[in-house]
């Protein structure tokens, strides 16, 4: 395993309390020329420690682990990175809606079912790493719709989300609504008769105004603000 991947290589960290799961993911990821597993951890505490000294671009994070769970580990990893941390994909199942949602609200960038097909896992890693791509696993969109009632429940987060969305210009609001509907930059450009470069600029401004790390965080805000309905 290379500890000094080329700049073109996506560095992946695996966090799961089951050695067999980590081994399977590691074999799959390392079989790809553009992906490299740079570290592994069996607990949330170990993950926080390892990622304090190892640079990873994407983390596959199990949510349910003994001791520090994936939610707290996600929060601490991103906090210690101070804005330049890895993108985290939460490994989850549909029977853990509230738990998985909490991980997303802690800063995770997407969901992936543990039994997802290998090609979906690989594409999720690449898509989340690109950052400006449409939300990768279709699971993320479906799960967000599934937990929409939780997101729309009256809370301080809803008022904050509405206030942030209110800061967008009319055009940014149009782009934001399409992002929330799962449209890619290419599709948004076609829908609004804009160039992709212009759409990317709008997306950057939108994420900055919303204080969102990526499109998944923006979609969560859209549901909280009531911009989109399931």
Secondary structure as UniProt FT lines:
FT   TURN            7..8
FT   STRAND          10..15
FT   HELIX           19..30
FT   TURN            33..34
FT   STRAND          35..41
FT   HELIX           44..50
FT   TURN            51..53
FT   STRAND          58..62
FT   HELIX           70..81
FT   TURN            82..83
FT   STRAND          87..92
FT   HELIX           94..96
FT   HELIX           97..105
FT   TURN            106..107
FT   STRAND          110..113
FT   TURN            114..115
FT   HELIX           118..130
FT   HELIX           138..146
FT   HELIX           148..152
FT   HELIX           156..165
FT   TURN            166..167
FT   HELIX           170..180
FT   TURN            181..182
FT   HELIX           185..192
FT   HELIX           196..210
FT   HELIX           215..225
//
